[in-house]
Structures are given as C-alpha cells and as structure tokens.
C-alpha cells in the first residue's frame, strides 16, 4: 500500500469513527428540547425521568388497556381517542376521551372527562352522549368502595369469548363498584338534578321540562313518588 493510500485509509477510518461516535452520543443523550412544526403520531407517552408513565395521548387504535400499579390489563370496552393520566404508582387516575361516528345512518357521539378515586373507578365525571336520537349531558358524582379495583375480574371480562360469562363478570363488577350519588344536567329534553341514596336509588328529583313545567319529587326506596311539589299560583293581591 502506497503512502497516499495509507493516508486516505486513515482519513476514512477517522471519519467513520467520528460519525459513529456522534450518532451514539445522540442516542445516549437525546436533546433536552426539540422543536417541530407538525408531528404525526398514533400515540405519545409522557414519562418521568425515571421512566414512570404519567400521561398517554392516543388514537382509538392505540388506546391502552387498564394500567394498575404499573401493569397493563385488557379493558373490556375502551376504544376512544383521548388523554389518560397516571399517578405515582403507575395506576390510571383520570382521563379525557372523545368519540363520534355515523353508522348505518345513526349518529353516536360522546365526550368524557373523569377524575378517579385512588386505585378505583371514576368518582367525578363530566359527560355528553348522543345515541340513536337520544341526547344527554351532565355532571356526575359517585361513591366507590375503599378496596382497590378488581382488575383481575375486569381483565377476564375483557378477554372471554363467552357472552354469558362476560355478562356475569360485568354484573359482578357492577355490584361491587359502588353507585352514582348525584346527577346534574340534561336528559332528553328535561333539565334535572337527581340525588340518590347509597344503593344508587333515586330519592329526590328536581326537574324542568322543555315546555317549562317545574317539579320537586321525593321517592321511596322502591322508586315510588311519595310527594311531588309544583309551582303554586300566587294569591291575588288586593
């Protein structure tokens, strides 16, 4: 090999080493700040410096299951785009999701903001829903049990192919998940405030219908109205 050939070979080796080292340094130490004009992604994971997941921005196709204490379990029904938040222990603690479509000429649409009890289901929600011509929207408050969410049963309900077994499992979860206690919003054409007891039974309703009829109704444990008050005409003034 001539001296010139050895010199060229040395330059090639040096250049390759420098480029490779720069690339490895970039992988090992990503830039602290990256600015882009537009970014297309199906899912974005926001993590703490130690790797803990704190927020997921996702498309419907990439929606995660249920994350509980850092482990992911299948979800029986969630298939919507949105944002999901997680606490220090890697458990979901709230979310913001949206959905909407026209299927076979029928419109379905929903929006949902939730705040979860620690290691349990949602306790405060803000929802809107439209399905087959029926629409409702409102604020809900729920009671949840002290014990953690039964993710094992929820996972089995999500993965079973037996409709009867799935119904049984979901009914079991519903029975142990607590009840809604407050609803404030609109159902169909009426605005309502509904207060429920610890078993989720309506006990007091304040309602104004679309034509303007207002009422206050007290109910017993069977759902029977025991007393209803409506507007009374004012006494004549002389």
HELIX and SHEET records of a PDB file:
HELIX    1   1 UNK A    3  UNK A   28  1                                  26    
HELIX    2   2 UNK A  151  UNK A  159  1                                   9    
HELIX    3   3 UNK A  163  UNK A  176  1                                  14    
SHEET    1   A12 UNK A  43  UNK A  47  0                                        
SHEET    2   A12 UNK A  53  UNK A  58 -1                                        
SHEET    3   A12 UNK A  81  UNK A  86 -1                                        
SHEET    4   A12 UNK A  92  UNK A 103 -1                                        
SHEET    5   A12 UNK A 106  UNK A 116 -1                                        
SHEET    6   A12 UNK A 122  UNK A 131 -1                                        
SHEET    7   A12 UNK A 134  UNK A 143 -1                                        
SHEET    8   A12 UNK A 179  UNK A 187 -1                                        
SHEET    9   A12 UNK A 190  UNK A 196 -1                                        
SHEET   10   A12 UNK A 202  UNK A 208 -1                                        
SHEET   11   A12 UNK A 214  UNK A 219 -1                                        
SHEET   12   A12 UNK A 225  UNK A 230 -1                                        
SHEET    1   B 2 UNK A  66  UNK A  68  0                                        
SHEET    2   B 2 UNK A  71  UNK A  73 -1                                        
END                                                                             
